[in-house]
Amino acid sequence: MFFVSVMPMVINNTPIFLLQWVSMAVYLTFGLLAEMIMVQLGILVFLLRLKIQKDQLFRLPLNSLLFFT
């Protein structure tokens, strides 16, 4: 999951990553709790990899909440 988060595809200056497929495999193998934790860590790694600026820091909790729900 972290490998997918660190290497997003950039199409038209928009980073795209296929975390859903890895998330599904983790869910089916280890269960819901492990999948939720791995997705949160994957999103955190992805946003840190993008090196967001200070005015975009609202994305950390917003994306975390979005993927958690």
N, C-alpha and C positions, 0 to 999 in steps of 0.2 A: 504494500500500500504506500509506503514511503517512497519507493522508487517511482511510482506513478505520480506522486505529488511533486517530486523534485524535477521531473522532466515533462512539463506540460507542452502540448503542441501550441504554437502561436499561429493563428490564422487571422489575417487582417488586423494585426496588432491586438488581438484578443486571446488571452491564454485559455486553452481548453484542456481539461484533463478528464480521463475516463475512470473516475474513482468508483462509479456505481457498480461496475463489473467486479472489481476487487472486493468491494463492500458486500456484494451478494455472495461471493465465495466464502468470505469470513463469516457471514451470517449463517450460511448453511452448514459450515464446518464447526464453528465454535459457539454460536448462539447470539442472542440479541445484545447482551451486555458487552461482549467482546467487540462486536461490530460497532456499537455506539462509541466505545472508547477509541477504536482504531480510526474511525471517521473523524472524530474530533482532533486526534493527533495528526492525521493526514491533512486536514484543512489548515491546521496551524503551521505545519511544515510548508504547505503550498503558499500561504500568505507571507511567511517569512522569506521564502525563495523569491517572491515577486518584489521584495524590498519596497514595501509601500511607504509613502511619505507620511509625515505627521498629520496632515489634513485628511488622510484616508484611514486613520487608525480606527475609525468606527466600524470598519469592515471586520475586524477580529471578532468582537462579540456578536455582531449581526450575522455573519456567516456561520459562526458556531451555533447560534440559536436556530438558524434556518435548517442546518443539517441535523441538529439534535431532534427537532420536531419532525 
